[in-house]
Amino acid sequence: MTKPTLLPTRRFIAALLLGALALPLATRAADDVELLNVSYDVARELYKDINPVFAADWKKKTGETVIIKQSHGGSSKQARSVADGLEASVVTMNQANDIDMLADRGLVTQDWAKKFPNNAAPYYSTMVFLVRKGNPKQIKNWDDLAKPGVKVVIPNPKTAGNGRYTYLAAWGSVLKKGGTEAQARELVTRIFKNVPVLDAGGRAATTTFTQREIGDALVTFENEVQMVRSEFGDNFEVVYPPNSILAESPVAVIDKVVDKRGVRKQATAYLNFLYSEAGQEIGAKHFLRVRSPAVAKKFAANYKPIALFTVDELFGGWKQAQKKHFDDGGEFDKIYQPK
């Protein structure tokens, strides 16, 4: 007896169709390129805006889909995570010292600062003060942060780049006036006696000051305080001290990771995009000081003139500053007594 022909059920046909549709989708997903940008704490919003613009530009130029994931935290803490195995395609930090450490570990080349323009720093900023509306403690200069009764919020210089920049800015403000190392140490000691809590990163310090309402002043990057003012309006004011430190935001490709994953071309293009007019304009909108003269002129209202000194000028470069001030047993450990 001839067996009847079994016709495929609707469910079976539907499954076949879905499978057929899924195949090209899976192929496209497999062809996507994924990059991980490991960055410092207060750059979260910056790269949230940059990533889709770069991805669209790269798609238009190459037809390739690039997905950029972000990781943020205290700059030095992030660098240590990469050194310990976090597979970053690129790092976008707020100080050269953190990338030098990765170079010492063999993750990036020793000449990483020559791989991109401007010492591989597409943006820079400086350290300024955010104070309560009306500036009730009349904080105008670094000396004012050391006065009795003033509470200052600063992230931990051992883990956060902006904490380190703040420390060096205060120290350097004394040297720029012709003061001695001993006088600089005395000022920084008094400032840190006024710090009620040391947060691990800059964004946590901002939360402590703005939402927990701790402190009379927050010292952090110029672009961070402008973001706070944009979000919270008239509750705060920005104070520019007479001088401060130039705070560059260096970038690097993590050579071992990009070569292992075959994404060097895309990672390099991503960092080069930061120097493009589009990338510079996004940086300027986030109140970062940019390298493009045309973009800087367009956003001139964002930048108040301020006298800046460099780490090289007053501290002999980042490696020397790190060893003297921030390594275990260094100046910071000697002057700061945890509460």
C-alpha positions as a Markdown table, in Angstrom:
| # | Residue | x | y | z |
|---|---|---|---|---|
| 1 | Met | 0.0 | 0.0 | 0.0 |
| 2 | Thr | 1.4 | 3.4 | -1.0 |
| 3 | Lys | 2.0 | 5.7 | 1.9 |
| 4 | Pro | 0.3 | 9.0 | 1.6 |
| 5 | Thr | 2.5 | 12.0 | 0.8 |
| 6 | Leu | 3.0 | 14.1 | 3.9 |
| 7 | Leu | 2.5 | 17.8 | 3.2 |
| 8 | Pro | 4.6 | 20.2 | 5.2 |
| 9 | Thr | 2.6 | 22.0 | 7.9 |
| 10 | Arg | 2.3 | 25.7 | 8.1 |
| 11 | Arg | 4.4 | 25.8 | 11.2 |
| 12 | Phe | 7.2 | 23.9 | 9.4 |
| 13 | Ile | 7.0 | 26.2 | 6.4 |
| 14 | Ala | 7.1 | 29.2 | 8.7 |
| 15 | Ala | 10.1 | 27.8 | 10.5 |
| 16 | Leu | 11.9 | 27.3 | 7.2 |
| 17 | Leu | 11.2 | 30.9 | 6.1 |
| 18 | Leu | 12.4 | 32.3 | 9.4 |
| 19 | Gly | 15.5 | 30.2 | 9.2 |
| 20 | Ala | 16.2 | 31.5 | 5.7 |
| 21 | Leu | 15.7 | 35.1 | 6.8 |
| 22 | Ala | 17.9 | 34.6 | 9.8 |
| 23 | Leu | 20.9 | 33.3 | 7.7 |
| 24 | Pro | 21.8 | 36.6 | 6.1 |
| 25 | Leu | 21.1 | 38.5 | 9.3 |
| 26 | Ala | 23.6 | 36.2 | 11.1 |
| 27 | Thr | 26.1 | 36.7 | 8.4 |
| 28 | Arg | 25.8 | 40.4 | 8.7 |
| 29 | Ala | 26.2 | 40.3 | 12.4 |
| 30 | Ala | 29.3 | 38.1 | 12.1 |
| 31 | Asp | 30.8 | 40.7 | 9.8 |
| 32 | Asp | 30.3 | 43.6 | 12.3 |
| 33 | Val | 33.4 | 45.0 | 13.9 |
| 34 | Glu | 33.3 | 45.6 | 17.6 |
| 35 | Leu | 35.7 | 48.1 | 19.4 |
| 36 | Leu | 36.0 | 48.7 | 23.1 |
| 37 | Asn | 36.9 | 52.2 | 24.1 |
| 38 | Val | 38.2 | 52.2 | 27.7 |
| 39 | Ser | 38.0 | 55.8 | 28.9 |
| 40 | Tyr | 38.0 | 58.0 | 32.0 |
| 41 | Asp | 35.0 | 58.8 | 34.1 |
| 42 | Val | 33.8 | 62.2 | 32.9 |
| 43 | Ala | 34.1 | 61.4 | 29.2 |
| 44 | Arg | 31.0 | 59.2 | 29.1 |
| 45 | Glu | 28.7 | 61.7 | 27.4 |
| 46 | Leu | 31.4 | 62.8 | 25.0 |
| 47 | Tyr | 31.9 | 59.3 | 23.5 |
| 48 | Lys | 28.2 | 58.6 | 23.7 |
| 49 | Asp | 27.9 | 61.4 | 21.1 |
| 50 | Ile | 31.0 | 60.6 | 19.1 |
| 51 | Asn | 30.4 | 56.9 | 18.6 |
| 52 | Pro | 27.3 | 56.9 | 16.4 |
| 53 | Val | 28.7 | 59.8 | 14.3 |
| 54 | Phe | 31.9 | 57.9 | 13.6 |
| 55 | Ala | 30.0 | 54.6 | 13.0 |
| 56 | Ala | 27.8 | 56.3 | 10.4 |
| 57 | Asp | 30.8 | 58.0 | 8.7 |
| 58 | Trp | 32.7 | 54.7 | 8.6 |
| 59 | Lys | 29.7 | 52.9 | 7.2 |
| 60 | Lys | 29.4 | 55.5 | 4.5 |
| 61 | Lys | 33.0 | 55.2 | 3.6 |
| 62 | Thr | 33.5 | 51.4 | 3.8 |
| 63 | Gly | 30.1 | 49.8 | 4.0 |
| 64 | Glu | 31.3 | 48.1 | 7.3 |
| 65 | Thr | 29.3 | 48.2 | 10.5 |
| 66 | Val | 31.3 | 49.2 | 13.5 |
| 67 | Ile | 29.9 | 48.9 | 17.1 |
| 68 | Ile | 31.8 | 50.8 | 19.7 |
| 69 | Lys | 31.3 | 49.8 | 23.3 |
| 70 | Gln | 32.3 | 52.1 | 26.2 |
| 71 | Ser | 33.9 | 51.5 | 29.6 |
| 72 | His | 34.4 | 54.4 | 32.1 |
| 73 | Gly | 35.9 | 54.9 | 35.5 |
| 74 | Gly | 38.8 | 56.7 | 37.2 |
| 75 | Ser | 41.5 | 57.1 | 34.5 |
| 76 | Ser | 44.3 | 55.2 | 36.4 |
| 77 | Lys | 41.9 | 52.5 | 37.6 |
| 78 | Gln | 40.8 | 52.0 | 34.0 |
| 79 | Ala | 44.4 | 51.8 | 32.8 |
| 80 | Arg | 45.1 | 49.1 | 35.4 |
| 81 | Ser | 42.1 | 47.2 | 34.2 |
| 82 | Val | 43.5 | 47.1 | 30.7 |
| 83 | Ala | 46.9 | 46.1 | 32.1 |
| 84 | Asp | 45.2 | 43.3 | 34.0 |
| 85 | Gly | 43.5 | 41.9 | 30.9 |
| 86 | Leu | 40.5 | 44.1 | 29.9 |
| 87 | Glu | 40.7 | 43.8 | 26.1 |
| 88 | Ala | 40.4 | 47.5 | 25.1 |
| 89 | Ser | 40.8 | 48.3 | 21.4 |
| 90 | Val | 41.6 | 51.9 | 22.3 |
| 91 | Val | 42.2 | 53.9 | 25.4 |
| 92 | Thr | 41.1 | 57.5 | 25.7 |
| 93 | Met | 42.5 | 58.8 | 29.0 |
| 94 | Asn | 43.0 | 62.1 | 30.7 |
| 95 | Gln | 46.7 | 61.9 | 31.3 |
| 96 | Ala | 49.8 | 60.5 | 29.5 |
| 97 | Asn | 51.0 | 58.7 | 32.6 |
| 98 | Asp | 48.3 | 56.1 | 32.4 |
| 99 | Ile | 49.2 | 55.2 | 28.8 |
| 100 | Asp | 52.9 | 55.2 | 29.7 |
| 101 | Met | 52.1 | 52.5 | 32.2 |
| 102 | Leu | 50.5 | 50.5 | 29.4 |
| 103 | Ala | 53.6 | 51.0 | 27.2 |
| 104 | Asp | 55.8 | 49.7 | 30.1 |
| 105 | Arg | 53.6 | 46.6 | 30.1 |
| 106 | Gly | 54.1 | 46.1 | 26.3 |
| 107 | Leu | 50.5 | 46.8 | 25.4 |
| 108 | Val | 51.2 | 49.9 | 23.4 |
| 109 | Thr | 54.4 | 51.1 | 21.7 |
| 110 | Gln | 56.8 | 53.3 | 23.7 |
| 111 | Asp | 56.4 | 56.0 | 21.0 |
| 112 | Trp | 52.5 | 56.0 | 21.3 |
| 113 | Ala | 52.4 | 59.8 | 21.7 |
| 114 | Lys | 53.8 | 60.2 | 18.1 |
| 115 | Lys | 51.2 | 58.0 | 16.5 |
| 116 | Phe | 48.6 | 60.8 | 16.4 |
| 117 | Pro | 48.9 | 64.7 | 16.2 |
| 118 | Asn | 49.4 | 66.9 | 19.3 |
| 119 | Asn | 51.1 | 64.3 | 21.4 |
| 120 | Ala | 48.2 | 62.0 | 20.6 |
| 121 | Ala | 45.8 | 64.3 | 22.5 |
| 122 | Pro | 42.9 | 65.6 | 20.4 |
| 123 | Tyr | 41.4 | 67.6 | 23.2 |
| 124 | Tyr | 42.6 | 69.3 | 26.4 |
| 125 | Ser | 41.0 | 71.0 | 29.4 |
| 126 | Thr | 42.0 | 72.5 | 32.7 |
| 127 | Met | 41.1 | 72.4 | 36.4 |
| 128 | Val | 38.5 | 75.0 | 37.6 |
| 129 | Phe | 36.2 | 75.3 | 40.7 |
| 130 | Leu | 32.5 | 74.7 | 40.9 |
| 131 | Val | 30.9 | 76.5 | 43.8 |
| 132 | Arg | 27.5 | 77.0 | 45.3 |
| 133 | Lys | 25.4 | 79.8 | 43.9 |
| 134 | Gly | 26.6 | 83.2 | 45.1 |
| 135 | Asn | 30.0 | 81.6 | 46.1 |
| 136 | Pro | 29.3 | 82.1 | 49.8 |
| 137 | Lys | 32.8 | 81.1 | 50.8 |
| 138 | Gln | 34.3 | 83.6 | 48.3 |
| 139 | Ile | 36.6 | 81.0 | 46.7 |
| 140 | Lys | 38.6 | 82.6 | 44.0 |
| 141 | Asn | 42.1 | 81.1 | 44.1 |
| 142 | Trp | 43.9 | 77.9 | 45.1 |
| 143 | Asp | 44.8 | 79.5 | 48.5 |
| 144 | Asp | 41.1 | 79.8 | 49.3 |
| 145 | Leu | 40.6 | 76.1 | 49.1 |
| 146 | Ala | 43.0 | 75.8 | 52.1 |
| 147 | Lys | 41.1 | 78.2 | 54.4 |
| 148 | Pro | 39.6 | 76.8 | 57.7 |
| 149 | Gly | 36.0 | 75.9 | 57.3 |
| 150 | Val | 36.1 | 75.3 | 53.6 |
| 151 | Lys | 35.2 | 71.8 | 52.4 |
| 152 | Val | 36.6 | 70.8 | 49.0 |
| 153 | Val | 35.5 | 67.8 | 46.9 |
| 154 | Ile | 38.4 | 66.3 | 44.9 |
| 155 | Pro | 38.6 | 62.7 | 43.6 |
| 156 | Asn | 41.4 | 60.5 | 44.8 |
| 157 | Pro | 44.7 | 61.3 | 43.0 |
| 158 | Lys | 45.8 | 57.7 | 43.4 |
| 159 | Thr | 42.9 | 56.5 | 41.1 |
| 160 | Ala | 41.6 | 59.5 | 39.2 |
| 161 | Gly | 43.3 | 61.7 | 36.6 |
| 162 | Asn | 41.4 | 64.8 | 37.6 |
| 163 | Gly | 42.4 | 64.3 | 41.2 |
| 164 | Arg | 46.0 | 64.1 | 40.1 |
| 165 | Tyr | 45.7 | 67.2 | 37.9 |
| 166 | Thr | 44.1 | 69.1 | 40.8 |
| 167 | Tyr | 46.9 | 68.2 | 43.2 |
| 168 | Leu | 49.5 | 69.3 | 40.6 |
| 169 | Ala | 47.6 | 72.4 | 39.7 |
| 170 | Ala | 47.5 | 73.5 | 43.4 |
| 171 | Trp | 51.2 | 72.6 | 43.9 |
| 172 | Gly | 52.2 | 74.4 | 40.6 |
| 173 | Ser | 50.2 | 77.5 | 41.5 |
| 174 | Val | 52.7 | 78.2 | 44.3 |
| 175 | Leu | 55.7 | 77.5 | 42.1 |
| 176 | Lys | 54.4 | 79.9 | 39.4 |
| 177 | Lys | 54.3 | 82.7 | 42.0 |
| 178 | Gly | 57.9 | 82.0 | 42.8 |
| 179 | Gly | 57.2 | 79.9 | 45.9 |
| 180 | Thr | 59.3 | 77.0 | 47.1 |
| 181 | Glu | 58.6 | 73.3 | 47.1 |
| 182 | Ala | 58.1 | 73.5 | 50.9 |
| 183 | Gln | 55.4 | 76.2 | 50.5 |
| 184 | Ala | 53.7 | 74.2 | 47.7 |
| 185 | Arg | 53.7 | 71.1 | 49.9 |
| 186 | Glu | 52.2 | 73.1 | 52.8 |
| 187 | Leu | 49.4 | 74.5 | 50.6 |
| 188 | Val | 48.4 | 71.1 | 49.2 |
| 189 | Thr | 48.5 | 69.6 | 52.7 |
| 190 | Arg | 46.1 | 72.2 | 53.9 |
| 191 | Ile | 43.8 | 71.7 | 50.9 |
| 192 | Phe | 43.6 | 68.0 | 51.4 |
| 193 | Lys | 42.8 | 68.4 | 55.1 |
| 194 | Asn | 39.7 | 70.2 | 53.8 |
| 195 | Val | 38.6 | 67.2 | 51.7 |
| 196 | Pro | 35.7 | 65.4 | 53.4 |
| 197 | Val | 35.7 | 62.3 | 51.2 |
| 198 | Leu | 38.0 | 61.0 | 48.4 |
| 199 | Asp | 35.8 | 59.4 | 45.6 |
| 200 | Ala | 37.5 | 57.0 | 43.2 |
| 201 | Gly | 36.6 | 58.9 | 40.1 |
| 202 | Gly | 35.6 | 62.3 | 38.8 |
| 203 | Arg | 31.9 | 61.5 | 38.2 |
| 204 | Ala | 31.5 | 60.1 | 41.7 |
| 205 | Ala | 33.0 | 63.4 | 43.1 |
| 206 | Thr | 30.5 | 65.4 | 41.0 |
| 207 | Thr | 27.7 | 63.3 | 42.4 |
| 208 | Thr | 29.0 | 63.9 | 46.0 |
| 209 | Phe | 29.0 | 67.7 | 45.4 |
| 210 | Thr | 25.8 | 68.1 | 43.4 |
| 211 | Gln | 23.5 | 65.5 | 44.6 |
| 212 | Arg | 24.8 | 64.6 | 48.1 |
| 213 | Glu | 25.4 | 68.3 | 48.6 |
| 214 | Ile | 28.7 | 67.8 | 50.3 |
| 215 | Gly | 31.4 | 70.5 | 50.1 |
| 216 | Asp | 31.7 | 74.2 | 49.2 |
| 217 | Ala | 33.7 | 73.6 | 46.1 |
| 218 | Leu | 34.3 | 70.9 | 43.5 |
| 219 | Val | 37.6 | 70.9 | 41.7 |
| 220 | Thr | 37.4 | 69.1 | 38.3 |
| 221 | Phe | 37.8 | 69.5 | 34.6 |
| 222 | Glu | 36.5 | 72.7 | 33.0 |
| 223 | Asn | 34.3 | 70.6 | 30.7 |
| 224 | Glu | 32.8 | 68.6 | 33.6 |
| 225 | Val | 31.8 | 71.8 | 35.5 |
| 226 | Gln | 30.2 | 73.2 | 32.4 |
| 227 | Met | 28.2 | 70.0 | 32.0 |
| 228 | Val | 27.0 | 70.4 | 35.6 |
| 229 | Arg | 25.9 | 73.9 | 35.0 |
| 230 | Ser | 24.1 | 72.9 | 31.9 |
| 231 | Glu | 22.2 | 70.2 | 33.8 |
| 232 | Phe | 21.6 | 72.0 | 37.1 |
| 233 | Gly | 21.4 | 75.6 | 35.9 |
| 234 | Asp | 21.7 | 78.4 | 38.4 |
| 235 | Asn | 22.5 | 76.3 | 41.4 |
| 236 | Phe | 26.2 | 76.6 | 40.8 |
| 237 | Glu | 28.9 | 78.9 | 39.5 |
| 238 | Val | 32.2 | 78.3 | 37.8 |
| 239 | Val | 35.3 | 80.0 | 39.2 |
| 240 | Tyr | 38.5 | 80.3 | 37.2 |
| 241 | Pro | 41.6 | 80.6 | 39.3 |
| 242 | Pro | 44.3 | 83.0 | 38.0 |
| 243 | Asn | 46.3 | 80.0 | 36.7 |
| 244 | Ser | 45.9 | 76.3 | 36.3 |
| 245 | Ile | 47.3 | 73.2 | 34.7 |
| 246 | Leu | 47.0 | 72.1 | 31.1 |
| 247 | Ala | 45.1 | 68.8 | 31.2 |
| 248 | Glu | 45.5 | 66.8 | 27.9 |
| 249 | Ser | 43.3 | 63.9 | 26.9 |
| 250 | Pro | 45.7 | 61.4 | 25.2 |
| 251 | Val | 44.6 | 58.4 | 23.2 |
| 252 | Ala | 46.2 | 55.2 | 22.0 |
| 253 | Val | 45.5 | 52.0 | 20.1 |
| 254 | Ile | 46.1 | 48.9 | 22.2 |
| 255 | Asp | 48.4 | 47.1 | 19.8 |
| 256 | Lys | 48.1 | 43.5 | 21.2 |
| 257 | Val | 44.4 | 43.6 | 21.2 |
| 258 | Val | 43.7 | 45.1 | 17.8 |
| 259 | Asp | 46.2 | 42.8 | 16.1 |
| 260 | Lys | 44.7 | 39.8 | 17.9 |
| 261 | Arg | 41.2 | 40.8 | 16.8 |
| 262 | Gly | 42.2 | 42.1 | 13.4 |
| 263 | Val | 40.7 | 45.6 | 14.0 |
| 264 | Arg | 43.7 | 47.8 | 13.8 |
| 265 | Lys | 42.4 | 49.7 | 10.8 |
| 266 | Gln | 39.1 | 50.5 | 12.4 |
| 267 | Ala | 40.6 | 51.4 | 15.8 |
| 268 | Thr | 43.1 | 53.7 | 14.2 |
| 269 | Ala | 40.3 | 55.4 | 12.1 |
| 270 | Tyr | 38.2 | 55.8 | 15.3 |
| 271 | Leu | 41.0 | 57.8 | 17.0 |
| 272 | Asn | 41.8 | 59.8 | 13.8 |
| 273 | Phe | 38.1 | 60.7 | 13.7 |
| 274 | Leu | 38.6 | 62.6 | 17.0 |
| 275 | Tyr | 40.8 | 65.1 | 15.0 |
| 276 | Ser | 38.3 | 65.5 | 12.2 |
| 277 | Glu | 36.2 | 68.7 | 12.0 |
| 278 | Ala | 33.2 | 66.6 | 13.1 |
| 279 | Gly | 35.0 | 65.0 | 16.0 |
| 280 | Gln | 36.5 | 68.4 | 17.1 |
| 281 | Glu | 33.1 | 70.0 | 17.0 |
| 282 | Ile | 31.5 | 67.3 | 19.2 |
| 283 | Gly | 34.4 | 67.9 | 21.6 |
| 284 | Ala | 33.8 | 71.6 | 21.6 |
| 285 | Lys | 30.1 | 71.1 | 22.3 |
| 286 | His | 31.2 | 69.2 | 25.4 |
| 287 | Phe | 33.4 | 72.2 | 26.5 |
| 288 | Leu | 36.7 | 70.5 | 25.7 |
| 289 | Arg | 39.4 | 72.7 | 24.3 |
| 290 | Val | 40.1 | 71.6 | 20.7 |
| 291 | Arg | 43.0 | 71.5 | 18.4 |
| 292 | Ser | 41.2 | 72.8 | 15.3 |
| 293 | Pro | 41.6 | 76.6 | 15.0 |
| 294 | Ala | 38.4 | 76.9 | 13.0 |
| 295 | Val | 36.3 | 74.9 | 15.6 |
| 296 | Ala | 37.9 | 76.7 | 18.5 |
| 297 | Lys | 37.0 | 80.0 | 16.9 |
| 298 | Lys | 33.4 | 78.9 | 16.3 |
| 299 | Phe | 33.1 | 77.9 | 20.0 |
| 300 | Ala | 35.2 | 80.7 | 21.4 |
| 301 | Ala | 32.4 | 81.6 | 23.9 |
| 302 | Asn | 32.9 | 78.3 | 25.6 |
| 303 | Tyr | 36.5 | 79.1 | 26.5 |
| 304 | Lys | 37.5 | 81.7 | 29.1 |
| 305 | Pro | 41.1 | 82.8 | 28.9 |
| 306 | Ile | 43.3 | 81.3 | 31.6 |
| 307 | Ala | 47.0 | 81.1 | 32.2 |
| 308 | Leu | 48.1 | 77.4 | 31.9 |
| 309 | Phe | 51.3 | 75.6 | 32.9 |
| 310 | Thr | 52.2 | 72.1 | 31.9 |
| 311 | Val | 53.3 | 69.0 | 33.8 |
| 312 | Asp | 56.6 | 69.1 | 31.8 |
| 313 | Glu | 57.2 | 72.7 | 32.7 |
| 314 | Leu | 57.0 | 72.4 | 36.4 |
| 315 | Phe | 57.2 | 68.7 | 37.3 |
| 316 | Gly | 59.7 | 67.3 | 34.7 |
| 317 | Gly | 57.0 | 65.2 | 32.9 |
| 318 | Trp | 54.5 | 62.7 | 34.0 |
| 319 | Lys | 56.9 | 59.9 | 34.9 |
| 320 | Gln | 58.8 | 62.1 | 37.3 |
| 321 | Ala | 55.6 | 63.6 | 38.7 |
| 322 | Gln | 54.1 | 60.1 | 39.2 |
| 323 | Lys | 57.2 | 58.8 | 41.0 |
| 324 | Lys | 57.6 | 61.8 | 43.3 |
| 325 | His | 54.0 | 62.5 | 44.1 |
| 326 | Phe | 51.7 | 59.5 | 43.5 |
| 327 | Asp | 53.6 | 56.3 | 43.8 |
| 328 | Asp | 53.2 | 54.4 | 47.0 |
| 329 | Gly | 55.1 | 56.3 | 49.7 |
| 330 | Gly | 55.2 | 59.4 | 47.6 |
| 331 | Glu | 54.3 | 63.0 | 48.6 |
| 332 | Phe | 50.6 | 62.4 | 48.5 |
| 333 | Asp | 50.8 | 59.4 | 50.8 |
| 334 | Lys | 52.8 | 61.6 | 53.2 |
| 335 | Ile | 50.5 | 64.5 | 53.3 |
| 336 | Tyr | 47.0 | 62.9 | 53.2 |
| 337 | Gln | 45.7 | 61.3 | 56.3 |
| 338 | Pro | 42.4 | 59.4 | 55.7 |
| 339 | Lys | 39.6 | 60.6 | 58.0 |
